[in-house]
Amino acid sequence: MLCKIADLYTEIPEEGGIAPLLEDYRVEEGREADIVIRAEEYRREASFLAGLSDSSIAYLESAAQFNYWVLGFGGMVLHASAVELDGRAYLFSGPSGMGKSTHTKLWQGEFPEAKIFNDDNPILRPSGDRWYAYGTPWSGSSHININMKAPLAGICFLKRGRENSIRRLTPSEAVPRLVHQTASRFKDPTRVDLMLSCVDKLATGIPIFELHSIPVPEAARLSYGAMLQAAKEIGL
Amino acid sequence: MKIKEGFVLRHVAGTDVVLPISGATLSFRGMLTLNETGSMIWRLLEEGATRDELANAVISEYEVSAEEALADVDKFIAKLCDAGCLDTP
């Protein structure tokens, strides 16, 4: 099935029954694909996929292949929950269990216009002099999923805390956090370099924060206030 | 001592980082960050070097005492051993 994901024409096999997930991204056939996902390359025998259903394997492996190829088009995946408000995209990232989805749900509660457009694997990709965050069919278990893009205003890494506090990270503090939350394990060193080139540009060009939070509405107002101000200061 | 195959050192946003490639694994959640001294020692260890050679390089670069240099080198070697990226004889 031909899809358009992160502005890239992507051929994805319907194998594993994942066609319904792709429906919102489907485009008319007949164009040459930028990225071709190959079902025959799904690592069905890999230990980390043992015991999973065909549809889970198709979901995870199509994402892994897309995340690999997108690096060749200047983009990278970030493990994050992505929310759009007033035409800007804000991404909340961190290890599983740190409350990414909880935090973007707080935004929706506080700001009725806020739209969560991906809850697990948005793509970041530059166009012109701006970075954009894109919705993708790979959105984790919640399937909160809108096919849209918005200019990236900021990234915030979440930590559990006893109270709410936010601080801006320096580029060198942002680098390891970005690497940990993107696809970084590749056999091909040139892919590692493409990933690091994205990390370098994001760490130096996008305001990046660390939020210690408890899940209360004021955490959403705190992160929104700090991230919006930093974005406006540099014209994002 | 020598760095095992399958690691790359890169300069990213003002920071030196080490990442595994191919089948290599780092026990430090997939990545190491190095300071200036660490990067210098890493580059020497890519070619293979002894503890004394490393300490001498640190002394000539930073004009520290032999004692301080050896302490720095030992600390860094321990970090690399923990991360699993060093072949020691």
Interface residues (C-beta under 8 A of the other chain):
Chain A: P171 S172 A174 V175 P176 V179 H180 S184 R185 F186 K187 D188 P189 V192 D193 L196 V199 D200 A203 T204
Chain B: V8 R10 V12 A13 G14 T15 V17 L19 P20 I21 S22 G23 R29 G30 M31 T33
